[in-house]
Amino acid sequence: MSLQDTMNGLGQSARAAAHTLSLAPATQKKRALDAAAKAIRARVVDIVAANEIDMKAGEEKGLSKAMLDRLLLTPERIEAMAAGVALVADLDDPVGKELETTVRPNGLRIRRVAVPLGVIGIIYESRPNVTADAAALCLKAGNAAILRGGSDSFHSSGVILECMQEGLHAADLPTQAVQRVPTVDREAVGMLLKMAEYVDVIVPRGGKGLIERVQSEARVPVFSHLDGINHTYIDALADLGMAEQIVVNAKMRRTGICGAMETMLVHQDVAQQFLPRAVEALKSAGCDDIRGDEATQALINGISAATPEDWDTEYLDSVLSVRVVSDLDQAISHVNVHGSNHTEAIITSDPSAAARFQREVDAAIVMHNASSQFADGGEFGMGAEIGIATGRMHARGPVGAAQLTSYKYLVEGSGQVRP
């Protein structure tokens, strides 16, 4: 069988499974997810063993420390993955939710009701936990999923997929509701992007190269997830103790995630007081490559010069760019020029400055007095997420189960005819 025939087969079975899922009651979907979470917990040893194969191959390929961290599955991370699936199971079912009701002067009652999107193709790199997150969210929203994980996590993702399919089988739902492309051949990605007959939307989750390819080649709608060039701006009226704790967390909690801070902006009025303590705290936490503008270099010895490319780079590593800005206007301007519409943060005790920053900054998530690492569907109460959508169409920000639905209008009359 050719690769194209294999891909068409995936699409056909996914379309049939999506119809069954769209009609499944909330209790049946919950049963499937609870069983999948149980299967993940029961197969921790299998998942760790598969992950060790992927980790060894990744080390031999020379993957960066950040990429290996994304790939790694410890028993603790596996438990968090299972807990995320269980949390999605307990969420309110978004399908069938009445979003709006109007009654027209002629007596027609018009309801807008949430419905599944259909078949969702998900293309992702490295992180094997996305297999569980994506499958759980698609299932909750009544969608079938075709997964195409990265070659780096092929073995880990395979065992996790088996757990999700065990859950579907236990609930008498078609296991074809969650499938994966059975090859690491990059040609399969191009085929998936063009399967408009079977796939309703593509969700890419990965690096800039992947996103650009998806946007260029896709013949179906795409939920865009661009890189996370995220900023934290320390305002003139910031609580500097709070700011220090936040920036260390925003940069160093996990450097390889898309919510990590990549550039720190500091108001000139507090730069002399704040920067020495912040840089010391960041270096103590392991951020040993800090690059600054001239004003930052003048205040801190040993800081290398930031290049124009640094302001537009998602490091995903223990590297940070720092710039001293003259005021809120310059901070907002820098963010809107160099940001990636992902997550931005302001630290200030001035409500008017916070309100203006949140209003004028163009990003899916804008935070006030909080770490950018909270840019996560689980932290937003969604249980999990497929990714952070940075586009402006349909979904923006964390894409959870509710964001994986569309809607239709149900119109009820009593014999009305149009004049």
C-alpha positions in Angstrom: 0.0 0.0 0.0 1.3 3.4 -0.9 1.8 6.2 1.7 -1.0 8.1 0.1 -3.3 5.2 0.4 -2.4 4.8 4.0 -3.1 8.5 4.7 -6.4 8.3 2.9 -7.3 5.3 5.0 -6.6 7.3 8.1 -8.8 10.1 6.9 -11.7 7.8 6.0 -11.7 6.0 9.3 -11.3 9.3 11.2 -14.3 10.8 9.4 -16.5 7.8 10.3 -15.3 7.9 13.9 -15.9 11.6 14.1 -19.6 11.1 13.3 -19.9 8.5 16.0 -18.1 10.7 18.5 -20.3 13.7 17.6 -23.3 11.7 18.8 -21.7 10.2 21.9 -23.2 11.4 25.2 -21.0 13.2 27.7 -21.0 10.2 30.1 -19.6 7.9 27.4 -16.8 10.3 26.6 -16.0 10.8 30.2 -15.8 7.0 30.7 -13.3 6.8 27.8 -11.1 9.5 29.3 -11.2 8.1 32.8 -10.2 4.7 31.3 -7.4 6.3 29.3 -6.0 8.0 32.4 -6.1 4.7 34.2 -4.2 3.0 31.4 -1.5 5.7 31.4 -1.0 5.1 35.1 -0.9 1.4 34.7 1.7 1.5 32.0 4.2 3.9 33.5 7.0 1.3 33.2 6.3 0.8 29.5 6.1 4.6 28.8 9.4 5.2 30.6 11.1 2.4 28.7 9.9 3.7 25.4 11.0 7.2 26.4 14.5 6.0 27.3 14.8 4.8 23.7 13.8 8.2 22.4 16.1 10.0 24.9 19.1 7.9 23.9 18.5 8.6 20.2 18.0 12.3 20.9 21.3 12.5 22.8 23.1 10.7 19.9 21.5 13.2 17.5 22.8 16.1 19.6 19.5 17.5 20.6 19.9 20.6 22.8 19.3 20.5 26.6 16.0 22.3 26.1 14.8 19.9 23.5 15.8 16.9 25.6 13.9 18.4 28.5 10.8 18.6 26.3 11.3 15.0 25.4 11.9 13.6 28.8 9.1 11.7 30.6 9.7 10.9 34.3 7.2 9.1 36.4 6.2 12.4 37.8 5.5 13.9 34.4 3.6 10.8 33.4 1.4 11.1 36.5 0.8 14.8 35.6 -0.1 13.7 32.1 -2.6 11.2 33.4 -4.0 13.7 35.8 -4.5 16.1 32.9 -6.5 13.5 31.0 -8.6 12.9 34.1 -9.1 16.6 34.6 -10.4 16.9 31.0 -12.8 14.1 31.7 -14.3 16.0 34.6 -14.7 19.3 32.6 -18.2 20.3 31.5 -18.9 18.9 28.0 -18.7 21.8 25.5 -20.8 19.9 22.9 -24.4 20.9 22.8 -23.8 24.0 25.0 -26.3 26.8 24.2 -24.2 29.8 23.4 -26.9 32.3 22.5 -30.7 32.3 22.2 -32.9 35.0 20.5 -36.6 35.2 19.8 -37.4 37.2 16.7 -40.5 39.5 16.4 -42.2 36.9 14.2 -41.8 34.3 17.0 -38.9 32.3 15.5 -36.6 31.0 18.3 -33.0 30.9 17.2 -30.4 29.1 19.3 -26.7 29.0 18.6 -25.3 25.6 19.9 -21.7 24.3 20.1 -20.9 21.3 17.9 -17.6 19.4 17.2 -15.3 20.7 14.5 -15.0 17.1 13.0 -11.5 15.7 12.2 -8.5 17.5 13.6 -5.0 17.0 12.3 -2.3 17.7 15.0 1.3 18.1 14.0 3.8 18.5 16.9 7.4 18.1 17.7 9.3 16.4 20.6 6.9 16.6 23.5 5.3 13.2 23.8 2.7 14.4 26.4 1.0 16.3 23.5 -0.2 12.9 22.4 -2.3 12.5 25.5 -3.3 16.2 25.7 -4.4 16.5 22.1 -6.3 13.2 22.1 -8.1 14.0 25.4 -9.2 17.4 24.3 -10.3 16.3 20.8 -12.3 13.4 22.3 -13.9 15.7 24.9 -15.1 18.0 22.2 -16.4 15.1 20.1 -13.7 15.3 17.4 -11.6 12.6 15.9 -7.8 13.2 15.8 -5.0 12.3 13.4 -1.7 12.8 15.3 1.6 13.3 13.7 4.3 13.6 16.4 7.9 14.3 15.9 10.3 11.5 15.1 12.2 12.3 18.3 9.2 11.1 20.4 8.0 8.3 18.2 8.3 5.4 20.7 7.0 7.4 23.7 4.0 8.7 21.8 3.2 5.2 20.5 2.7 3.8 24.0 0.7 6.8 25.1 -1.5 6.5 22.0 -2.2 2.8 22.9 -3.4 4.0 26.3 -5.8 6.5 24.8 -7.1 3.9 22.4 -7.6 1.5 25.4 -9.8 4.2 26.9 -11.9 4.5 23.8 -12.3 0.7 23.6 -13.3 0.5 27.2 -16.1 3.0 26.6 -17.3 1.3 23.4 -16.1 4.1 21.2 -14.2 3.6 17.9 -10.4 3.4 18.5 -10.0 5.1 15.1 -11.2 8.3 16.9 -7.5 8.8 17.8 -4.9 7.6 15.3 -1.4 8.6 14.3 0.5 8.8 11.1 2.4 5.5 11.3 5.6 6.8 9.8 8.2 9.6 10.4 8.4 10.2 6.7 8.1 14.0 6.2 6.1 13.4 3.0 3.2 12.3 5.2 3.0 15.7 6.7 2.5 17.3 3.3 -0.3 14.8 2.5 -2.0 15.5 5.8 -2.0 19.2 5.1 -3.8 18.7 1.8 -6.5 16.2 3.0 -9.4 18.7 2.9 -11.8 15.9 2.1 -11.2 14.3 5.5 -9.6 16.9 7.8 -11.4 20.0 9.0 -8.6 21.9 10.8 -4.8 21.5 11.3 -3.2 22.4 14.7 0.6 22.7 14.5 2.6 22.8 17.7 6.4 23.2 17.3 9.2 25.4 16.0 9.1 28.2 13.5 10.1 26.0 10.6 7.2 23.6 11.2 4.7 26.5 11.5 5.9 28.2 8.4 5.6 24.9 6.4 2.1 24.2 7.7 0.9 27.8 6.9 2.5 27.6 3.4 1.2 24.1 2.4 -2.1 23.6 4.2 -5.3 23.4 2.2 -7.4 23.3 5.3 -7.8 25.9 8.1 -4.9 26.2 10.5 -4.9 27.3 14.2 -1.6 29.1 14.2 0.9 28.7 17.0 4.0 30.8 16.4 7.1 31.0 18.5 7.0 32.5 22.0 9.1 35.6 22.0 7.7 36.8 25.3 8.6 39.9 27.3 8.3 40.9 30.9 8.3 44.7 31.5 9.3 46.0 34.9 7.5 49.4 35.3 8.7 52.4 37.2 6.1 51.6 39.9 6.8 47.9 40.2 7.3 46.1 43.5 10.9 45.1 42.9 10.9 42.1 45.2 7.9 40.7 43.4 9.5 41.6 40.0 12.7 39.7 40.9 10.7 36.5 41.8 8.6 36.7 38.7 11.4 37.2 36.2 13.4 34.3 37.6 10.4 32.1 37.4 9.4 33.4 33.9 12.9 32.7 32.5 14.2 29.7 34.5 11.3 27.5 35.7 11.4 25.7 32.4 13.4 27.4 29.7 12.2 25.1 26.8 8.5 26.0 26.9 6.7 28.5 24.7 5.7 30.6 27.7 9.2 31.3 28.9 10.4 34.9 29.0 13.0 35.7 26.3 13.4 39.5 26.8 13.2 41.6 30.0 12.4 45.3 29.6 13.2 47.6 32.6 12.0 51.2 33.1 15.0 53.5 33.3 13.9 54.9 36.7 14.3 51.6 38.4 17.1 50.0 36.2 20.0 51.0 38.5 18.2 49.6 41.6 16.6 46.5 40.0 19.0 45.2 37.3 21.9 44.2 39.6 19.7 42.2 41.9 17.7 40.7 39.1 20.8 39.7 37.1 22.4 38.1 40.2 19.2 36.2 41.0 18.9 35.0 37.3 22.6 33.9 37.3 22.1 32.0 40.6 19.2 30.2 39.0 21.4 29.1 36.0 20.8 31.9 33.4 24.5 32.3 32.5 24.1 34.1 29.2 22.5 37.5 29.6 22.7 40.0 26.7 21.9 43.7 27.1 21.6 47.0 25.4 24.1 49.7 26.1 22.3 51.0 29.1 22.2 47.5 30.6 25.9 47.0 29.9 26.7 50.3 31.6 25.0 49.1 34.8 26.2 45.5 34.9 29.8 44.3 34.3 30.3 41.3 32.1 27.0 41.6 30.1 27.5 40.9 26.5 26.0 43.1 23.8 22.5 42.2 22.5 22.4 42.2 18.7 19.4 43.2 16.6 18.7 39.4 16.1 18.5 38.8 19.9 15.3 40.9 20.1 13.6 38.6 17.6 14.9 35.2 18.9 13.1 32.5 20.9 16.0 31.0 22.8 14.2 28.2 24.6 17.4 28.0 26.7 19.1 29.8 29.6 19.7 32.9 27.5 18.0 36.3 28.2 18.0 39.7 26.4 17.6 42.8 28.5 16.7 46.3 27.5 16.3 49.5 29.5 13.4 51.6 28.2 12.5 55.2 28.8 8.8 54.8 29.5 5.7 52.7 29.0 5.3 53.9 25.4 8.7 52.5 24.5 8.0 49.2 26.3 4.7 48.7 24.4 6.4 49.7 21.1 9.2 47.2 21.6 6.8 44.4 22.5 4.5 45.1 19.5 7.5 45.2 17.1 9.5 42.2 18.4 6.9 40.0 20.1 5.2 37.0 18.5 1.6 37.7 19.8 2.0 34.9 22.4 2.4 36.0 26.0 3.4 39.4 27.5 3.6 40.6 31.1 3.9 43.9 33.0 5.0 44.2 36.6 3.5 47.3 38.2 1.5 48.7 41.1 0.0 51.3 38.8 -3.4 50.2 37.7 -3.6 52.7 34.8 -0.2 51.5 33.4 -1.3 47.9 33.7 -4.6 48.6 32.0 -2.9 50.5 29.1 -0.3 47.7 28.6 -3.0 45.0 28.5 -5.1 47.1 26.1 -2.4 48.2 23.7 -0.1 45.1 23.6 -1.0 42.8 20.7 -0.8 39.3 22.2 -3.1 36.3 22.9 -2.2 36.5 26.6 -1.3 39.7 28.5 -0.4 39.3 32.2 -0.2 41.7 35.1 2.0 40.9 38.1 2.3 37.2 37.1 4.9 34.9 35.4 4.5 34.3 31.7 5.0 30.6 32.5 1.3 30.6 33.5 0.5 30.6 29.7 -0.8 27.1 29.9 -4.2 25.5 29.4 -4.0 23.6 32.6 -3.3 26.7 34.6 -6.3 28.4 32.8 -8.5 25.6 34.1 -8.8 23.9 30.8 -7.3 20.6 32.0 -4.8 20.6 29.1 -4.2 22.4 25.8 -3.2 21.6 22.3 -1.2 24.8 22.1 -1.3 28.6 22.3 -3.0 30.0 19.2 -1.5 33.3 18.3 -3.7 34.0 15.3 -6.9 36.0 15.3 -9.4 33.6 13.8 -11.6 31.3 15.8 -9.3 30.3 18.7 -6.7 32.6 20.4 -4.7 31.8 23.4 -4.8 28.3 25.0 -6.7 25.9 22.8 -8.7 23.6 25.1 -11.8 21.5 24.5 -14.2 24.5 24.2 -12.0 26.0 21.5 -12.2 22.8 19.5 -15.9 23.3 18.8 -17.8 25.3 16.2 -21.5 26.0 16.3 -24.7 25.7 14.4 -28.0 27.5 14.5 -31.2 25.7 15.5 -34.3 27.5 14.5 -37.7 26.6 15.9 -40.9 28.0 14.4 -44.7 27.5 14.5 -45.5 27.7 10.9 -43.8 31.0 10.0 -43.3 31.8 6.3 -41.2 34.7 5.0 -43.2 37.5 3.3 
